[in-house]
């Protein structure tokens, strides 16, 4: 039955057997019928040349720090020396006395111990390397180690750590890789633990992520293994020591002088304002700038997850939410703060960011006598911002007809300011939109100002200009009654230069 699969015997299909039972196909000797040789195969036509691609060729350059091997080896050597010296410092320094030691005394003590250890080991360093080593040792003992240099650099906006060997920074809206590294994962975890323990938090395998605030107000977030696969992830949004005002933002090209005049009238006449935008688009900076138009006689309460607002008025009460403790108790949400704020006789309430169920209380505050309140939300446009408010109300578990939800939003919110970070890293106020009421079951809106993009330079810089849309403000009469009689010319469209 299965004879043709046997190694020996008949039934091999006419083929000759080779050693080891392998069947070898013999060439056929039967003459071709008709006595003629087989016709040669026709040559295949050449394939047409591929059409040129319309895509622009992208440079395939991996992100890398620009430093020579010699410099890298020098840093590695100094890093090894620093590790040994750090152990010596822990053995010799009186850690309990560090809290009261002045910076000058501590640096002198570190320099003395470092010089003694270097002499014992026979290590010779030049003056610059020795000074740098002493500063890094001081940063390890009193500061945040390798991150300290970046925190002191005013040109850095964000610090992003992807494991111990890859630290990125954002400058002028662009990310770049630095040549600063941690020794290993343990070194990075020690710095993370130092930050979070200072604010009464902890991070470990059972609680692998944490939000905190540095002493200077910078926002800190960390996620550690096993959730972070290739090493701990850290992001630091640096706190601006100098608050940017409206004039600064106009000079930087974030918006135009006409838009600034309009926003001043809107805030001063107590319109409820929402600043909308994506992550890193400048929402908090815009909110800070708008708050400068609030009269000094008003009582303002601010509510934030991480205190970032820098209001300059006299009568300001600041609140910050709190996560649960180790036992899962003691949490204070933004909604708890907002409910309590309503009983504290505020003229205006400013919520750093509305992202959850606190939206209900925020809208009710705007609708019940707290005119001029402000907040930020994450959205890509004014219309998306309204949809996001609807979604947050739904997620809060409030069963309310959609028309009633939209009616609540349209009566509470007067103005949506859209902030965006463009592809060249610049941050612009791309739209100012008024909410004018309801038309049937749809919220009616009208855009007053926008940023009109017209092109891109060869070095990828955005070309565009700010312009009015030609629509007169719905609140023009309100502005006039409050003493802000804006000239009609600011609503006229501006042609591209």
Beta strands, then each sheet from edge to edge (+ up, - down):
strand 1: 16-17
strand 2: 23-24
strand 3: 158-162
strand 4: 167-171
strand 5: 174-177
strand 6: 209-213
strand 7: 219-223
strand 8: 233-237
strand 9: 273-277
strand 10: 300-304
strand 11: 316-320
strand 12: 348-351
strand 13: 374-378
strand 14: 415-421
strand 15: 427-439
strand 16: 442-456
strand 17: 462-468
sheet 1: 1+ 2-
sheet 2: 5+ 4- 3+ 8- 7+ 6-
sheet 3: 11+ 10+ 12+ 13+ 9+ 14+ 15- 16+ 17-
end
